[in-house]
C-alpha cells in the first residue's frame, strides 16, 4: 500500500483520536511520562505537573547537539502542557485539585501511599472529581507483600526473572539496555486507562487503575511465568530461538545478518539457496538436533558475502533476514523516514531536533509531534492563573 492511500481519508481538523480528553500527569522519570506521552501523541490534552525544581529526566543524557535540552526528556514530554507546582505546598495543592476537577484522567507514579499521605490519593481526588480515572504506576503495585518497596526498572527486570534468561549461554544475568519495564508499564497504563474510560463512558463510574512494572514484565514474558511455575527448563539462548532453526546472527564480509527460519518450507528454500539441496526436507525436530552443524553451514555461506548480498538473496525467496543495525544505521534508513519515525521538531530553545515519532498510525486521525516539550511552568498563566514559578 502507498502511504498516500493509507491516509486518503485523513482528517486535519483534530489533534488525534483522543482529542477532547484531559489528562493530568503527576509523574517523574519514564514509566509515568511514557503513559502521558502516548495519550498526548494520540491528541489528548496532557497537563504535566512538574516540581518547580524540574524532574530527573531534564538532567539525563544524552544532550541534543547545540542545545542544553536532553533527548530523553524531550522525547517523552512532547505534545504536553506544563505547570510548575509543589503539591506538598497548600496553595499549590489547591491549584492541583482545581486542575483535577476538569480532568478525565490522573496519572501518577509515586511510591504507593505517597500521594494519599499528601491528601492526593484516589479517594481524595474522587471527592472533587467522582468519575476520575486515577492511574497509579509503581514497581510492585498498590497491594501485596512487596508493594511498599522502592523499585526502578532494573530492579523489576531482575525480580521478574527476565535477566536470568537474557544473554548468551553460560553468562551471568543481563538486563535490557532500554527501560523495558518502564516502557511496558507506560504502554499498559495507557491501555488500562483507555479501558477504564470506556467503562466510565458506559456507566459514569471512575476507578483506580493499578499498574505494576513487575506485573507488566511478567504478562509480556511469553508464558515464562507459567513455565517457571511448573519447574520447566528455561535455558539462555542468546541470539538463537529455542524452537526455531536456523535463527541466529551470522557474520558477513562487512557486518552481520540476522536470519530467522520458522517454517519447514523456508528451510527447504534456504537449503537450495546455499547449495545444499540434499538437506531439503529436514523437519524442525531434525534441524534442532543438528543445530551446530546447520549453523556452521549457513555461517560459512554468509562469511565471504557482503550483508547487502545476503539480504537480497534471502529476501528474493521470501525468507526473513535483516542487517544487524546500530541505532545510527537505522536512523538513516529510508523505511524509517517513510514511517515518520524521526520527526524534525523546533525545541523550546529554538534548536531543531529529530525526535522519535508516534508508533501507531491512524488513517482517519493522523498523529504527529505537534509541539516540543514545554519549559517548566510554561502554561502556569493559562492553567493556574499565575506567572511561571
ZIFEN-V479215 format. One record per helix or strand of 3 or more residues. SS is the DSSP state (2 for helix, 1 for strand). FROM is the first residue (numbers start at 1). LEN is the number of residues. If there is no record, write none. Layout:
BEGIN
ss=SS from=FROM len=LEN
ss=SS from=FROM len=LEN
END
This chain:
BEGIN
ss=2 from=3 len=4
ss=1 from=22 len=5
ss=2 from=31 len=11
ss=1 from=45 len=6
ss=2 from=56 len=4
ss=2 from=71 len=6
ss=1 from=80 len=5
ss=2 from=90 len=12
ss=1 from=105 len=4
ss=2 from=114 len=4
ss=2 from=122 len=7
ss=1 from=133 len=6
ss=2 from=153 len=7
ss=2 from=162 len=4
ss=2 from=180 len=24
ss=1 from=207 len=6
ss=2 from=213 len=7
ss=2 from=224 len=6
ss=1 from=247 len=6
ss=1 from=255 len=6
ss=2 from=264 len=10
ss=2 from=277 len=3
ss=2 from=284 len=6
ss=2 from=291 len=13
ss=2 from=307 len=10
ss=1 from=320 len=4
ss=2 from=327 len=5
ss=2 from=334 len=5
ss=1 from=342 len=5
ss=1 from=352 len=5
ss=2 from=380 len=4
END
